[in-house]
Amino acid sequence: MKKTIQIFMTIVGTFTAYLGANIIAGLLLGVYYGGLYGEEGSLEGFDYFFSQNTNILLIVASFIALAIFWVAYKVRRKSIFRALNVRRITISAIPQSIFIGSFFSLFLFSLISLTNVYRLFPSHGEVMESIIPAEGNFLLIFLSIAIVVPVFEEVMHRGIIYQQLKKGLPLPLAVITQALIFAIFHLNWLQGMYAFLGGIVLALLFEYTRSLWAPILMHMGWNATSLFIPSISSQWALGGILVLSLGMLIFLIKKLKENRVVEIEYKESYDSGSMQS
C-alpha cells in the first residue's frame, strides 16, 4: 500500500510540475506579447501570437519542467542522472536507437496512410498544424520537436514515471501502464494510439540498454524523421515502406537486445577472470 501511494504521488507530482511549467511558460509568453504590442495588443491578437509561437512555448515549458525535476531531486539529495539511469551506452547502440526511431516513424506513417485512420480523427490534423506550422521557422520546429521535446518526455515518462512504476508493479504491467500514461499525456485519440505503441518500444529500449539515452535517441529519430517524410499516395509504395520499416524495426530491436546480452556475458566473464587471477 505504501508503494502504491508513493507511485501515485510521484505521477501526480510529475504532472503537476509539467502543468506548472506550461502555465509559467504561457505567462512569460504573455508578458513578452504585452511588452511587444503594449496597448495595441488584443485578446484575438494574443491568440494568434500564441498559435504562431507554439514551438517556443514547448521549448520554454520543457526547460522549466526539467529545471523543476532537477531541483526536486536536488532537495532530496539525489543525483537526477543516477536516479534516472542517464548512463553511457555502447557506440553501436547510438545509431541503432536513432534508426529504430526513424523506422518506427516510417512504419506509423505508412500504416496510418494505408488505413486512412486519420480521417476518423480530424482534430489530429489541427494539433499537428499547430505544432508543425507549414510556414513556421523550420530550425525552431526541429529544435523543439526533434531535440528538446524528446529529452523532456523521456525524462518524464521513462525516467521518472516508468522507473517509479517498476518499484511496485511486475515489469510487463509497468511497461503497459507507462505506455498508457504516455498515450493519455498527448490528449489526442490518434496520437494517443501510436504513442501507446511507441511507449512500449521506448520502454523496451530502456530495458535492453539500462540507459535513458536509448529511448531519448529513439524518440529524437522518431520525431525528426516525421518532419522529413514527403506526401506519398501510391498504395504500393506505402505497402513497401510498411513491410520494410517493420522488418528493420524487428531486426534492430533484436540486435540491440543481443548486444546487451553479449555485453553482460563479457562483463561477467571479465569479473570472473579478475577474481581468479
N, C-alpha and C positions, 0 to 999 in steps of 0.2 A: 504493500500500500504506500509506503514511504517513497519507493522508487517511482511509482505511478504519479504521485503528486509532484515529485521533482521533475519528471519528464514533462508533465503538463505545464508546470510553472516556467520551465525553460522555453517551451514552444510559445507560450503566451508572452513571455518577456522578449523573445526574439522578434515576434511580430509587432509588439508594442514599440520596440526600438525602430523597426522598419517604418511603421506608420508615423512615428515621431520625426524620423529623418525626412520623410516626404513632406510633412507639414512645415518643418523648418525650411526645407528647400523651396517650397511654394511661397513661403513668406519672404524669403530672400529675393526670389524672382519678382514678387510683387513690389518690394521696396525698390528694386532696380528699375522696374517699369515706371513707378512713381517718380523716381529721380530723372528718368529719361524724358517723360512726357509732361510731368507736373499737372497743372490744372487742365491741360488739353486732353489728358487721358480720360477714358470712359470704361465702363464695365464690359461693353462689347469689344472695345479695343484691347482690353486686357485678356479677354477670352481668346481673341485672335493671336495676340502676342504669346500667350501661354501655349497654344496649339502649335505655333511655329518654333517653339523652343523646348519641345518635349525632351529632346536628347540632352540638352543642358541640364534640365531638371533631373533626368535619370542619372547623369554623372554626379551632380552635386549631392543628390539624395543617397547614392551608393557610397560616396566617400564619407558622408556624415554617419550613415549606418555602420560602416566599417570602423569609424572612429569610436562610436558608442560601444561596439563589441570589444574593441581593444581596451577601452577604459574599464569595461565590466570585468574582463579577465585580469587587468592590472590591479583593480581593487581587491580581487580575490587572491592576489599574489601568484598568479599563474601565467605562464608564457602562452600567449594565444597560438603561436606557431607550433609549440609542442602539443598543446591540448587538441588542436585541430589536425594534427598529423601533417603539417606542411613540411614534409621532408624530401630529401633528394630522391629522384627516380633514375633508373638506368637511361643511358643515352638513347638506346633503341626504343624505349617506352615513350619518348617525347614525340617523334613523328608518328608512331603508332596511335597514340592518343588523339593527335590532331586529325589524322586521316580517318579514324573511327568517327569523329565528329562530322567530318566532311561527307563521308559516305552515308552517315545517318541522315544528314540534311537532304542528300540526293534521294535517298530511299523515301523519306517523308514527302518530298516534292512530287516524285513520280506516283506514289500511292494516292495522294490527295488529288492529283490531276487526273489520274485514270478513273477514279471512283466518282469524281465531281462532288465529293462530300462537302466541299467548301460552299456550295450553293445552298446547303441547309442551314448555314450559319453566316448570314450577310453581315453581321456585326464584326466578324473576324477581319474582313477587308478594311473596315473603318479603323479598327485597332491598329492593323499593320500600317495603314496610311499615316496615322498619327505618329507612329514610331519611326517609320521609314518613309518620310515625305518624298514625293517624286522630284521636287525642286529644292530639296534640302542640301545642306553642305555635306558632301559625301565623307570627307575626312572626319567631321564631327559625328556623323552617323556611325562610321566604322569604329571610332574610338569608344562610343557609348555601347553599341550593340555587340561588337566583336571582342572588346577588351575589358572595359570597366564592369559591365553588367554580368558577364560570366564569372569574373572574380568574386563579385559581391554575392551572387546567387549561390555559388558553390560554397563559399564560406558560411552562408546562412543555412543552406539545406543539407549538403553533405558534410560540412564541417561541424556545425553546431547541432542541428535537429537530428540528423541521422545517427550521429555518434551518441547522442543522448538516448535515442530510442533503443539502440543496441544494448544499453545497460539494463533495460527492463523487459525487452521482448526477444523472442527467438529470431535469429538472423533473417530468415525468409519473411517473417511478418514485419520486421523493422524495415526491410527493403521496400515492401509493398506500401507500408504506411507512409514512409517519407516520400515515395513517388506520388501517392495520393495527395499529400500536403503540397507538394511541388505543383501538382496539377491545379488544385484549388487556388493556389497563390496567383495564378495567371488570370483568374476571373474572366475566362472566356472558354466556351464549350469546346471549340475545335482546338484551340491552343492547349487547353487542359488535357485533351485526349492524347496529343502527341507528347506533351510534357510528362504525362504519366509514364509512357513508354520510355521516353528519354531519361526520366528519373531512375528507372530500373537499370538501364545501361550505365549511367553515370555512377550509380552505387556499386555496380559490378567492377567497374574500373578502379574504384577506390579500394575495393576488397582485394583485387588482383595485384595492386601495386603497393597497398598500405600507405598511400600518399595522396593528399588532396590535390597535388599538382596534376595527376592524370585526369580527373574529372574537369578541372579547370581548363586544361588544354583541349579536351574533347569538346567542351562547351564553346570554347573560342572557335574551334574548327567548324562546329555546327552552325553557329551564328554567322561567322564570316562567310562561309560558303553560301548561305541563304541570300546574302547580299549580291552575289555574282551570278546566280542561276538565271539564265535567259528564259523568255517565254517559249515553251515548246508545245505544239499542238498535235504533232504526229503520235498516234497511239503506239505505233511500232517502236519509235524512239523512246517513248516513256516506258514501254514494257521492257526494252533492253536496259534502260537505266535502272529500273526496279530490280531486275534479276542480277545485274552486275553489282549494284550497290549492296544488295542483301548478301550476295556471295562474299564480297570483300569485307563486309561487317563481320560475318561469321569467322572468316579467316583471320582477320586482325585481332578480334577479341580472343580467339583461341590461341593465337601466337603470343599475345600479351600474358595470358594465363600461364602458358608453357614457360615463358621466360621467367615468370615469378617462381614457378616450381623449381626450375634449374638453379635460380639464384639461392633459394632456400637450401637446396641439397648441397650446393657448393659451400655455403656458409657453414652448414652442419659438418661437412667433411673437413673443412679447414679448421673449425674449432676442435674437432676430434683429434686431428693430426697435431694440433698445437699442444693438446693435453698430453698426448703420448710422448712427445719429444721433451 
